[in-house]
């Protein structure tokens, strides 16, 4: 999406990216970026929290209007409610390694059947 945003901007179409992977998006050099410090896959807000999701959308639209310079990042001050996701995100340990290996095997088998 970052490269698409840059292409659109180069052709006169204003864009804003909303995301949770700050380092990746900023390195790609997007024109405007709303950063939400939430688990990946949830940049628009928590599932079911429509008022929070609306506030993220409003911030993105406002940034299109107000960004004063290229590569502008705005970090929203939102709270997931717990920091547990940080320590558990993509964690592989003795308690889940076998399950994750089995899920990977199942995925590879499914992909092989599709070929």
HELIX and SHEET records of a PDB file:
HELIX    1   1 UNK A    2  UNK A   10  1                                   9    
HELIX    2   2 UNK A   22  UNK A   28  1                                   7    
HELIX    3   3 UNK A   50  UNK A   66  1                                  17    
HELIX    4   4 UNK A   84  UNK A   88  1                                   5    
HELIX    5   5 UNK A   97  UNK A  114  1                                  18    
SHEET    1   A 3 UNK A  17  UNK A  19  0                                        
SHEET    2   A 3 UNK A  32  UNK A  35  1                                        
SHEET    3   A 3 UNK A  72  UNK A  75  1                                        
END                                                                             
